[in-house]
Amino acid sequence: MLAQVLSYWNGLTKTQRFASGIVAGAALSVFSALLAATLEAELGVRAPSMSFLLSVILAAIWFGRNVALATAIFAFLVYNFYLVEPRYTIGFAGFEDVFTLLVFISVALLIGTMAGNLHDQRERARGQVRVLTGLFTVSRSMAECTSEQEALEKLAEGAREVVAADAVVYGEDGADIGAPVAQALPATGNVLEVPWHREAVSAEGERVAVLAWKRAAETPGEEQAIAVRLLTELARVAIERTRIVQRRVEMDTLAATERLRTALLSSISHDFRTPLSTILTSASSLRAFGDQFPPATSADLLVTIEEEAERLNRFVGNILNMTRLEANVVKPRVEWIDPLETIEAVQNRLSRRIPEEKFVVSAPAAVPSIFVDPLLLEQALVNVIENALVHAGGGKLHLGAEYGADAVCLWVEDEGPGVPQADLARIFDKFHRLDNSRNTQGVGLGLAITKGFVEAMKGEVRAVSPVRSDRGLRVEFVFPAQTDLVTA
């Protein structure tokens, strides 16, 4: 109940509060008269001035100095009318009554003024605390802003909390920024008229917005002006900070892009130049001395040309595939397939490059079907195997499949040195190479393309290392299985 009364009282204007105080002061004066009459009739105590003085003190404490002065006048009139002989008239029976009333009025005015001043100081202190609390809240929210728009919205919220309920922030084009009182803006544009105050919000020497609040009946005090200046200063700092951060991010992005472009061009030029040089050298040797070479040497040169051309074709294909993935134009043609058929196709495709004794296939006799694009899945497995051929440093390659209650896992495992845990989560990033890798072939796109293909088919790709005696890397593709085949 008390909270509701306080909420209602805080919602009143200053004029409404004064009017309510006048009514309350008159009621207190009447109550004091009734109290004095009751004390005199029941107890024989005749001390009306004390009861009326109490009403003045209460009015001063509750409503302030002006209401206390008005209450003192009411008390004087009621006291004279009801309790001074002759009663029920405005008059005096003698000098003693006049003197008593003058003393009462003087004391009432003095105490009322003192109590009212204390009341006014208390109200000002409460207002200052409210303003300081609001400014602290705004400053904390401003410190968390990540954009200029957000800072201006926080400024509008803070102005409505600290300065005035009708506050708005509008930009140079007159557009309302983050304020629910857009109807308060005049139709003439961004020029606010009386009864509005305005304060420009500037950042880096230019005006970016205007804070406006509706002018009250009285002229805004110095405290309100200070609050407005502090709010606009907080907004300026927040806006400049977000601009600095944005410029820093842009600079870092440009620097990273430039580094990436340089590294990519360097890597591509090196990786393309190597097979091209080999192809040109082998072709020119065959052309110039082909009739002098033994058949075995000519055959080796032709094999070298073919292998290097395939290698160059893979580089170009990886770049094109990554471009397709980033452009979101990879549309898998999914169908239910047997994973074992894909494993067999991969084995046949790489049989010329990988000796049979180094290619170990481990899979059950039957595996549930999966809903994928067979060509993309085959290419993803080939990318992982080719990555292992380049970086594993010899040893056997293991390709297999396994399944559980609702998923099928295809995996590729090598016997290389493995991948450090710090790099394990990044091996599927574009252009990522291990710091300790001695091999400089490739541009670091194979595993990134693999991840893109698998995820495009609604699968999951993950890496595990080490897997065999603190060595090896295992890359797994996990797809939902055809449930009826699993349960069968």
Backbone torsions as a table, in degrees:
resi	resn	phi	psi	omega
1	MET	NA	-46.5	179.8
2	LEU	-63.2	-39.1	179.0
3	ALA	-63.4	-38.2	178.4
4	GLN	-66.2	-40.7	178.5
5	VAL	-63.1	-45.5	179.9
6	LEU	-63.2	-39.7	178.5
7	SER	-63.5	-41.1	178.4
8	TYR	-65.7	-41.4	-178.5
9	TRP	-65.8	-41.8	179.6
10	ASN	-66.9	-22.7	179.5
11	GLY	-82.5	-8.7	-179.7
12	LEU	-79.9	152.0	174.5
13	THR	-78.2	172.1	-179.1
14	LYS	-64.8	-39.1	178.3
15	THR	-65.4	-42.5	178.9
16	GLN	-64.5	-37.6	177.7
17	ARG	-65.0	-41.2	-179.8
18	PHE	-64.9	-42.8	178.5
19	ALA	-62.7	-42.0	177.7
20	SER	-63.6	-37.0	177.8
21	GLY	-65.7	-39.0	178.1
22	ILE	-61.6	-45.3	178.5
23	VAL	-61.5	-44.5	179.6
24	ALA	-65.0	-38.3	178.1
25	GLY	-62.8	-42.7	177.2
26	ALA	-62.5	-41.1	178.9
27	ALA	-64.3	-40.2	177.5
28	LEU	-63.4	-37.0	178.9
29	SER	-65.5	-44.0	177.6
30	VAL	-63.2	-42.2	178.7
31	PHE	-62.3	-39.1	178.9
32	SER	-63.5	-39.7	177.7
33	ALA	-62.9	-44.3	178.5
34	LEU	-64.5	-39.1	177.9
35	LEU	-64.2	-43.7	179.9
36	ALA	-64.4	-41.9	179.6
37	ALA	-65.2	-38.7	179.4
38	THR	-66.5	-44.3	178.4
39	LEU	-61.0	-38.7	-179.3
40	GLU	-71.4	-39.3	-176.8
41	ALA	-75.9	-39.6	-174.1
42	GLU	-90.1	-37.3	-174.5
43	LEU	-115.3	-8.0	-178.6
44	GLY	74.2	15.9	-179.2
45	VAL	-90.4	123.2	-179.9
46	ARG	-114.9	91.4	179.2
47	ALA	-142.0	59.6	-175.8
48	PRO	-65.4	-32.3	-176.5
49	SER	-63.4	-32.7	-179.5
50	MET	-68.5	-40.4	179.6
51	SER	-68.0	-38.1	178.1
52	PHE	-70.5	-34.9	177.2
53	LEU	-64.5	-35.6	177.4
54	LEU	-62.3	-40.2	179.9
55	SER	-64.6	-37.7	178.1
56	VAL	-65.7	-42.7	-179.5
57	ILE	-63.6	-44.6	179.3
58	LEU	-62.3	-41.8	178.8
59	ALA	-62.8	-38.8	179.5
60	ALA	-66.8	-41.2	-178.6
61	ILE	-68.3	-40.9	-174.0
62	TRP	-83.4	-37.1	-169.2
63	PHE	-122.1	-9.7	177.4
64	GLY	104.0	179.4	-171.8
65	ARG	-65.4	-47.2	-175.8
66	ASN	-61.8	-42.8	177.7
67	VAL	-66.2	-35.3	178.3
68	ALA	-63.3	-41.1	178.0
69	LEU	-64.8	-42.1	177.4
70	ALA	-64.4	-38.5	179.0
71	THR	-65.3	-37.2	177.5
72	ALA	-61.8	-40.0	177.8
73	ILE	-66.1	-44.5	176.4
74	PHE	-58.3	-44.8	-178.4
75	ALA	-62.2	-40.5	177.8
76	PHE	-60.0	-46.1	-178.2
77	LEU	-66.3	-44.7	-179.6
78	VAL	-65.8	-42.0	179.6
79	TYR	-60.6	-45.1	-178.8
80	ASN	-67.9	-36.8	-174.8
81	PHE	-75.7	-40.6	-172.3
82	TYR	-98.6	-29.2	-167.5
83	LEU	-119.0	-10.1	179.9
84	VAL	-100.9	131.8	178.7
85	GLU	-73.2	139.7	-8.1
86	PRO	-73.2	136.5	-176.2
87	ARG	-72.0	159.7	178.8
88	TYR	63.4	25.4	172.4
89	THR	-141.4	158.9	174.9
90	ILE	-95.3	103.7	-177.8
91	GLY	-178.0	-176.3	-176.3
92	PHE	-135.4	140.0	178.8
93	ALA	-83.3	-23.1	-179.5
94	GLY	-173.6	-178.6	-177.5
95	PHE	-65.3	-31.2	-179.3
96	GLU	-61.1	-41.7	178.5
97	ASP	-66.1	-38.6	178.6
98	VAL	-63.4	-44.5	-179.7
99	PHE	-63.6	-42.0	179.1
100	THR	-60.9	-44.4	-179.2
101	LEU	-66.8	-38.7	178.4
102	LEU	-64.1	-42.3	177.3
103	VAL	-63.1	-42.3	179.8
104	PHE	-61.5	-46.2	-178.8
105	ILE	-62.8	-42.0	-179.3
106	SER	-63.4	-47.7	-180.0
107	VAL	-64.5	-41.4	-179.8
108	ALA	-62.8	-43.6	179.4
109	LEU	-65.1	-40.7	-179.6
110	LEU	-65.3	-50.6	-178.9
111	ILE	-67.8	-39.9	178.7
112	GLY	-62.4	-40.2	178.7
113	THR	-65.0	-43.1	-180.0
114	MET	-65.5	-46.7	179.5
115	ALA	-66.0	-37.5	178.8
116	GLY	-65.6	-39.7	176.6
117	ASN	-61.8	-40.3	176.3
118	LEU	-63.0	-39.8	177.4
119	HIS	-62.5	-45.6	-179.6
120	ASP	-63.3	-40.8	177.8
121	GLN	-64.3	-38.6	177.6
122	ARG	-63.3	-42.9	179.4
123	GLU	-65.0	-40.2	176.8
124	ARG	-63.9	-40.1	178.5
125	ALA	-63.3	-41.2	177.3
126	ARG	-62.8	-42.3	177.9
127	GLY	-62.6	-40.1	178.7
128	GLN	-65.3	-40.8	177.9
129	VAL	-63.2	-42.3	179.2
130	ARG	-62.6	-42.6	179.8
131	VAL	-65.8	-45.1	-179.8
132	LEU	-64.0	-40.9	177.5
133	THR	-62.8	-43.5	177.8
134	GLY	-62.9	-41.8	179.0
135	LEU	-64.4	-39.5	178.0
136	PHE	-63.5	-43.3	178.6
137	THR	-62.8	-43.0	179.8
138	VAL	-64.5	-43.2	-179.1
139	SER	-62.3	-38.5	178.6
140	ARG	-67.6	-41.5	178.1
141	SER	-69.3	-35.1	177.0
142	MET	-63.1	-36.0	-179.0
143	ALA	-66.6	-19.2	-179.1
144	GLU	-96.9	-0.2	-177.6
145	CYS	-68.6	142.5	179.6
146	THR	-116.5	0.0	179.6
147	SER	-150.3	160.0	178.7
148	GLU	-64.3	-39.4	179.3
149	GLN	-62.1	-43.5	179.8
150	GLU	-63.8	-38.4	178.4
151	ALA	-63.2	-40.9	178.8
152	LEU	-68.7	-34.7	176.7
153	GLU	-66.2	-41.2	176.8
154	LYS	-64.8	-34.8	176.8
155	LEU	-63.3	-43.8	178.8
156	ALA	-62.5	-43.3	178.4
157	GLU	-63.0	-44.7	-179.9
158	GLY	-64.5	-38.2	178.9
159	ALA	-64.5	-39.4	178.1
160	ARG	-69.0	-26.9	179.7
161	GLU	-82.9	-37.7	-170.5
162	VAL	-101.7	-40.5	-170.7
163	VAL	-95.6	-61.8	-176.8
164	ALA	-157.5	151.6	-179.6
165	ALA	-65.6	-36.2	177.6
166	ASP	-95.2	88.5	179.2
167	ALA	-133.2	146.3	-176.8
168	VAL	-146.7	146.6	173.3
169	VAL	-117.0	125.6	179.9
170	TYR	-130.0	148.4	-177.0
171	GLY	-81.4	-177.5	-178.4
172	GLU	-64.8	-22.5	178.6
173	ASP	-90.5	4.9	178.6
174	GLY	86.1	1.2	-178.4
175	ALA	-74.6	135.0	179.2
176	ASP	-71.1	135.1	-176.9
177	ILE	-119.0	108.5	169.3
178	GLY	60.1	38.6	178.7
179	ALA	-133.9	135.3	-179.5
180	PRO	-82.6	2.0	-177.3
181	VAL	-108.3	46.0	-178.1
182	ALA	-62.2	-26.5	-180.0
183	GLN	-68.4	-14.5	178.7
184	ALA	-73.2	-19.8	178.5
185	LEU	-72.6	132.1	178.1
186	PRO	-68.8	157.0	-177.0
187	ALA	-72.8	-7.2	-176.3
188	THR	-77.7	-4.7	178.1
189	GLY	117.6	-141.7	-173.5
190	ASN	-93.0	14.0	178.1
191	VAL	-100.5	107.4	179.9
192	LEU	-85.1	139.5	-176.9
193	GLU	-109.0	173.4	175.2
194	VAL	-56.0	138.5	9.9
195	PRO	-99.4	60.1	-179.9
196	TRP	-114.6	143.9	169.1
197	HIS	-101.5	154.2	178.7
198	ARG	-134.8	148.6	175.5
199	GLU	-145.2	124.4	-177.9
200	ALA	-73.7	143.6	174.7
201	VAL	-109.6	114.0	-176.1
202	SER	-115.5	154.4	175.9
203	ALA	-150.8	129.4	-179.9
204	GLU	55.5	39.1	174.3
205	GLY	81.1	5.6	178.7
206	GLU	-128.9	147.2	179.8
207	ARG	-81.2	126.2	-177.6
208	VAL	-108.8	-20.3	-178.9
209	ALA	-166.1	176.1	178.2
210	VAL	-134.1	131.3	173.5
211	LEU	-94.4	125.9	-180.0
212	ALA	-129.4	140.8	176.7
213	TRP	-138.4	150.6	-174.6
214	LYS	-73.7	131.1	-176.9
215	ARG	-72.9	132.4	176.7
216	ALA	-79.2	176.3	-179.2
217	ALA	-63.0	-36.4	179.1
218	GLU	-95.1	159.4	178.6
219	THR	-68.7	133.8	179.6
220	PRO	-59.2	139.1	-179.3
221	GLY	-78.1	176.0	-179.5
222	GLU	-64.7	-34.0	-179.5
223	GLU	-64.7	-41.1	178.7
224	GLN	-65.3	-40.7	178.1
225	ALA	-63.1	-40.2	177.9
226	ILE	-63.9	-42.2	179.4
227	ALA	-61.0	-41.3	179.5
228	VAL	-63.6	-44.9	-179.7
229	ARG	-64.1	-38.5	178.1
230	LEU	-65.8	-40.0	178.6
231	LEU	-63.0	-46.5	-179.8
232	THR	-66.4	-32.3	177.5
233	GLU	-69.0	-41.3	176.0
234	LEU	-61.3	-40.7	178.0
235	ALA	-64.2	-41.1	179.6
236	ARG	-60.9	-47.0	-179.3
237	VAL	-62.3	-42.9	-179.1
238	ALA	-64.4	-42.5	-179.2
239	ILE	-65.5	-44.9	179.4
240	GLU	-64.8	-37.0	178.3
241	ARG	-64.9	-44.0	179.4
242	THR	-64.6	-35.4	178.1
243	ARG	-67.3	-40.2	178.7
244	ILE	-64.3	-44.0	179.2
245	VAL	-63.1	-41.5	179.7
246	GLN	-63.5	-42.9	178.1
247	ARG	-65.0	-37.6	178.5
248	ARG	-64.4	-43.2	178.3
249	VAL	-62.8	-42.4	179.0
250	GLU	-63.1	-41.8	178.6
251	MET	-64.9	-43.1	178.4
252	ASP	-63.5	-40.0	179.6
253	THR	-64.5	-43.5	178.2
254	LEU	-63.3	-41.6	179.5
255	ALA	-64.8	-43.3	179.1
256	ALA	-65.1	-40.0	178.5
257	THR	-63.0	-41.2	179.9
258	GLU	-66.8	-41.4	177.7
259	ARG	-62.9	-42.1	179.9
260	LEU	-65.5	-41.2	179.2
261	ARG	-63.3	-43.1	179.6
262	THR	-63.9	-45.4	-179.9
263	ALA	-64.9	-40.0	-179.7
264	LEU	-65.2	-46.4	179.4
265	LEU	-62.7	-40.8	179.5
266	SER	-64.1	-44.3	-178.4
267	SER	-67.4	-45.3	-179.1
268	ILE	-63.3	-43.5	-179.7
269	SER	-62.3	-39.2	179.4
270	HIS	-70.4	-47.0	-175.9
271	ASP	-69.7	-30.3	176.5
272	PHE	-79.0	-36.2	-176.7
273	ARG	-66.7	-37.1	-177.7
274	THR	-61.8	-54.7	178.4
275	PRO	-66.8	-34.6	178.1
276	LEU	-63.5	-41.7	178.8
277	SER	-64.1	-41.9	179.3
278	THR	-63.6	-43.4	179.4
279	ILE	-63.1	-46.2	-179.2
280	LEU	-63.5	-42.2	-179.4
281	THR	-64.0	-46.0	-178.9
282	SER	-65.6	-43.2	-178.9
283	ALA	-65.6	-43.7	179.7
284	SER	-66.4	-34.1	177.8
285	SER	-67.0	-41.9	178.0
286	LEU	-64.9	-39.2	-178.7
287	ARG	-67.7	-41.6	-175.5
288	ALA	-81.5	-38.2	-172.5
289	PHE	-127.3	19.5	-176.3
290	GLY	-58.3	-36.3	-178.5
291	ASP	-75.3	-12.7	-178.6
292	GLN	-98.1	-16.7	-177.8
293	PHE	-79.1	146.4	170.9
294	PRO	-65.3	157.4	179.4
295	PRO	-56.3	-37.2	-179.3
296	ALA	-65.0	-40.3	178.8
297	THR	-66.3	-43.2	178.5
298	SER	-61.7	-40.5	178.5
299	ALA	-63.8	-41.2	178.1
300	ASP	-62.1	-41.2	179.1
301	LEU	-65.1	-38.9	177.5
302	LEU	-65.5	-40.4	176.7
303	VAL	-62.8	-41.9	178.4
304	THR	-61.0	-43.7	178.5
305	ILE	-60.8	-43.9	-178.5
306	GLU	-64.5	-45.5	-178.6
307	GLU	-64.0	-43.8	-179.2
308	GLU	-69.4	-33.0	175.5
309	ALA	-66.1	-40.5	176.7
310	GLU	-64.3	-40.0	178.1
311	ARG	-62.0	-44.9	177.8
312	LEU	-63.0	-38.4	178.6
313	ASN	-64.3	-36.9	177.5
314	ARG	-65.4	-41.8	178.1
315	PHE	-58.8	-48.5	-179.6
316	VAL	-63.8	-41.0	179.4
317	GLY	-63.2	-39.5	178.5
318	ASN	-63.2	-43.8	179.3
319	ILE	-63.7	-42.3	178.5
320	LEU	-65.8	-41.3	179.2
321	ASN	-63.7	-41.3	178.3
322	MET	-64.3	-38.8	177.1
323	THR	-62.0	-41.1	178.2
324	ARG	-65.4	-39.8	179.3
325	LEU	-64.6	-45.0	-179.2
326	GLU	-68.0	-29.3	177.1
327	ALA	-83.9	-1.5	177.6
328	ASN	58.9	40.6	179.5
329	VAL	-110.1	5.2	176.1
330	VAL	-79.3	112.3	-179.3
331	LYS	-116.3	97.0	-178.2
332	PRO	-61.1	138.9	173.2
333	ARG	-98.5	86.2	-169.4
334	VAL	-83.0	149.9	176.2
335	GLU	-160.2	163.5	177.1
336	TRP	-76.8	123.1	-179.1
337	ILE	-130.8	164.1	174.3
338	ASP	-91.6	116.7	-179.1
339	PRO	-57.4	-29.7	-179.0
340	LEU	-65.9	-32.4	177.0
341	GLU	-66.0	-38.4	177.2
342	THR	-65.8	-41.5	178.3
343	ILE	-61.1	-42.1	178.3
344	GLU	-64.2	-39.7	179.0
345	ALA	-65.0	-39.4	177.6
346	VAL	-64.5	-41.8	-179.6
347	GLN	-63.2	-42.5	178.6
348	ASN	-67.0	-38.0	-178.2
349	ARG	-64.9	-33.5	-176.0
350	LEU	-104.1	7.7	-174.6
351	SER	-61.9	-32.7	-179.1
352	ARG	-73.7	-28.5	-177.0
353	ARG	-92.2	-25.0	-176.7
354	ILE	-120.2	121.4	177.5
355	PRO	-60.6	149.8	-175.8
356	GLU	-61.2	-35.3	-177.7
357	GLU	-71.3	-17.1	178.9
358	LYS	-98.8	0.9	-177.9
359	PHE	-116.1	105.8	-176.0
360	VAL	-107.2	123.0	178.9
361	VAL	-107.6	127.4	-179.9
362	SER	-127.1	111.8	-178.2
363	ALA	-157.8	149.5	175.6
364	PRO	-68.1	170.8	-177.6
365	ALA	-66.6	-30.1	179.9
366	ALA	-141.9	141.3	-179.5
367	VAL	-131.7	140.6	178.2
368	PRO	-59.6	151.0	179.6
369	SER	-70.2	153.7	176.0
370	ILE	-127.9	153.0	-174.3
371	PHE	-99.9	90.4	-174.0
372	VAL	-142.0	175.0	170.8
373	ASP	-90.1	114.8	-174.4
374	PRO	-62.2	-35.5	-179.5
375	LEU	-69.7	-43.3	178.2
376	LEU	-65.1	-39.8	179.3
377	LEU	-64.4	-42.8	178.2
378	GLU	-62.0	-42.0	179.4
379	GLN	-66.3	-36.9	179.0
380	ALA	-64.0	-42.7	178.1
381	LEU	-65.6	-41.1	178.8
382	VAL	-62.0	-40.7	178.6
383	ASN	-59.7	-42.9	-179.7
384	VAL	-66.1	-42.4	-179.6
385	ILE	-65.7	-41.9	178.4
386	GLU	-65.0	-36.0	175.5
387	ASN	-62.7	-40.2	178.2
388	ALA	-67.0	-38.3	177.9
389	LEU	-60.6	-36.2	-176.9
390	VAL	-78.3	-41.1	-168.5
391	HIS	-107.9	-16.3	-173.7
392	ALA	-75.9	-24.3	176.9
393	GLY	74.2	44.0	178.1
394	GLY	91.9	-172.9	-177.6
395	GLY	87.1	175.0	-178.8
396	LYS	-82.5	154.9	174.1
397	LEU	-111.3	133.4	-176.8
398	HIS	-115.3	128.4	178.5
399	LEU	-127.3	130.6	-176.0
400	GLY	-159.2	-177.4	180.0
401	ALA	-146.8	151.0	174.8
402	GLU	-153.4	163.1	-177.8
403	TYR	-147.3	159.3	177.4
404	GLY	-123.9	-152.6	-175.5
405	ALA	-66.4	-35.6	-175.2
406	ASP	-141.1	15.0	-177.4
407	ALA	-147.3	152.7	176.0
408	VAL	-119.4	135.8	-178.7
409	CYS	-119.1	122.5	170.5
410	LEU	-104.2	137.3	-174.1
411	TRP	-141.5	152.6	174.5
412	VAL	-126.6	132.0	-175.7
413	GLU	-135.0	136.8	177.8
414	ASP	-116.5	175.4	179.6
415	GLU	-115.0	29.0	-180.0
416	GLY	-79.2	-168.2	-177.2
417	PRO	-71.5	-10.1	-179.3
418	GLY	85.8	-174.6	-177.0
419	VAL	-126.5	131.4	177.2
420	PRO	-59.8	149.9	-178.6
421	GLN	-59.6	-33.1	-179.0
422	ALA	-65.1	-27.9	-178.0
423	ASP	-99.6	-8.3	-172.1
424	LEU	-61.4	-39.7	-177.9
425	ALA	-77.1	-9.6	-174.9
426	ARG	-108.8	-1.8	-174.8
427	ILE	-68.4	-15.9	177.8
428	PHE	-94.8	4.4	176.4
429	ASP	-77.9	151.5	177.4
430	LYS	-64.7	139.1	174.0
431	PHE	61.6	18.7	180.0
432	HIS	-87.2	131.5	174.8
433	ARG	-130.0	147.6	177.7
434	LEU	-68.7	140.9	-178.5
435	ASP	-63.3	-33.0	-176.7
436	ASN	-94.9	10.5	-178.8
437	SER	-74.6	131.6	177.8
438	ARG	-90.0	-12.1	-177.3
439	ASN	-91.4	131.9	-177.9
440	THR	-110.9	10.2	179.8
441	GLN	-74.8	149.5	176.3
442	GLY	82.6	160.4	-178.5
443	VAL	-105.3	7.8	177.7
444	GLY	79.0	35.5	-178.7
445	LEU	-112.3	-17.0	-172.2
446	GLY	-57.4	-53.3	-178.0
447	LEU	-71.3	-31.1	176.2
448	ALA	-64.6	-41.6	177.1
449	ILE	-66.6	-39.3	177.2
450	THR	-57.9	-47.4	179.5
451	LYS	-61.2	-41.6	179.5
452	GLY	-64.0	-41.8	179.2
453	PHE	-63.3	-46.5	-176.7
454	VAL	-64.6	-44.5	-179.9
455	GLU	-68.1	-31.1	175.8
456	ALA	-64.7	-25.3	177.9
457	MET	-96.4	18.9	177.7
458	LYS	65.0	29.4	177.5
459	GLY	-107.1	-179.5	-179.7
460	GLU	-126.9	137.3	177.6
461	VAL	-118.4	139.8	179.7
462	ARG	-149.6	162.0	-177.7
463	ALA	-128.1	144.0	179.1
464	VAL	-131.8	132.6	176.9
465	SER	-158.7	138.8	-3.8
466	PRO	-80.2	168.5	-178.6
467	VAL	-128.8	-27.1	-178.2
468	ARG	-133.9	104.7	176.2
469	SER	53.5	51.8	178.3
470	ASP	62.5	23.8	177.6
471	ARG	-136.0	170.1	171.6
472	GLY	88.7	155.2	176.5
473	LEU	-129.5	134.5	179.0
474	ARG	-120.8	124.0	177.0
475	VAL	-110.7	127.3	-175.1
476	GLU	-118.9	139.9	171.0
477	PHE	-111.7	127.1	-178.8
478	VAL	-118.9	125.5	179.5
479	PHE	-128.5	150.5	174.0
480	PRO	-63.2	139.5	-178.0
481	ALA	-94.5	160.6	174.3
482	GLN	-75.2	109.4	-166.7
483	THR	-59.3	-41.4	-175.9
484	ASP	-64.4	-32.1	178.1
485	LEU	-72.6	-32.9	178.3
486	VAL	-65.7	-48.2	-178.0
487	THR	-68.9	-26.4	179.0
488	ALA	-69.1	NA	NA
